[in-house]
């Protein structure tokens, strides 16, 4: 079992193969070498190469949004898909405008596409966010299918719920990147829970 999250030295980061932990994935030489060969695939190479360029050029200097724009330009992507949560409609409108201003054709699809009631998922009325009212189910598979139909070259996720984002990534034919994730409690900054895990959120995250 691999336990990189608990590694004391991150020797792989420094190329110190003589100092790798006993269960380090870098010791899986046959597997790792077969993986390395996959980067020779034209599409995978393009994504990996341009990701490395964007990392170096924007490191601690550019925002996530700037890096997405740079990455898309370097990959020569022109048609961008935007899969967003209707709860972030204002943010989606601004992001759409910025991407268009930077030369991209943007196809945006909201999470409630299809107008299907949650009852289609066998959700009971008392299990809804607002019982007693119509609630459209989120349809991330539909978002992916519609963007696939439009033949987008890169899809951006903006604020899809946990699980819905998983379904979207599973069904998207184009590469997917995440601009922002949903966390209504922490202002869409989920890492705050980690930074506060020894203090304010300790009792919630480390329940007895």
C-alpha positions, 0 to 999 in steps of 0.5 A, spaced: 500 500 500 502 506 498 502 512 503 505 518 500 501 523 504 505 520 510 512 521 507 517 524 511 522 526 506 518 527 499 525 524 496 522 523 489 521 530 488 528 531 489 530 525 485 533 522 491 532 514 488 537 512 494 533 515 499 526 512 497 521 509 503 520 502 502 513 502 499 515 508 495 511 508 488 517 510 485 520 503 486 515 500 482 520 501 476 516 496 471 509 500 472 512 507 472 516 505 466 510 503 462 506 509 465 512 513 462 511 510 455 504 513 455 506 520 455 509 519 448 501 519 446 501 525 442 495 528 446 497 526 453 504 529 451 501 535 449 497 536 455 503 534 460 508 538 456 504 545 456 502 543 463 509 543 465 510 550 461 504 553 465 507 551 472 514 554 471 511 560 467 506 562 472 509 559 479 507 564 484 505 569 479 499 567 476 492 566 478 488 559 477 484 563 471 490 566 468 493 559 468 487 556 465 487 561 459 495 560 458 494 552 458 488 552 453 492 557 448 499 553 449 494 547 447 491 550 441 484 549 444 479 554 441 472 551 443 472 551 451 466 547 455 464 550 461 460 546 466 457 550 472 452 550 478 446 554 477 448 557 484 454 560 481 450 563 475 453 570 476 460 567 476 459 563 470 457 569 466 463 573 468 468 567 467 464 566 460 466 573 458 473 573 460 474 566 456 471 569 450 475 576 451 481 571 451 479 569 444 475 562 446 469 560 443 465 558 450 459 553 450 456 553 457 451 548 460 448 549 467 447 543 472 439 543 471 439 542 464 433 537 462 429 540 467 428 533 470 425 532 477 429 529 483 423 524 483 427 521 477 432 519 482 427 516 487 429 522 491 423 523 497 420 529 498 423 529 505 430 528 502 430 535 498 433 541 500 426 544 500 421 539 501 414 541 498 417 544 492 419 542 485 427 541 485 430 539 478 436 534 479 443 536 477 444 533 471 452 532 470 452 526 465 447 531 461 452 536 461 458 532 459 453 529 453 451 536 451 459 538 451 461 532 447 456 533 442 459 540 441 466 537 440 469 542 446 476 541 446 477 542 454 472 542 459 472 547 465 468 545 472 465 551 476 462 549 482 459 542 481 457 539 487 461 533 490 459 527 486 456 531 480 463 533 478 465 525 479 460 524 474 461 529 469 469 527 469 467 520 468 463 522 462 466 528 459 470 526 452 474 532 452 480 533 458 477 536 464 480 542 469 477 545 475 476 552 476 473 552 482 469 547 487 463 548 491 463 549 498 458 554 500 460 554 508 467 556 506 466 561 500 468 555 495 475 555 499 475 547 501 482 548 504 480 552 509 477 546 513 484 543 513 487 549 515 482 549 521 482 542 522 486 543 529 482 548 531 475 550 529 473 544 525 477 539 530 471 536 533 467 536 526 473 532 522 475 528 528 469 525 531 470 520 537 
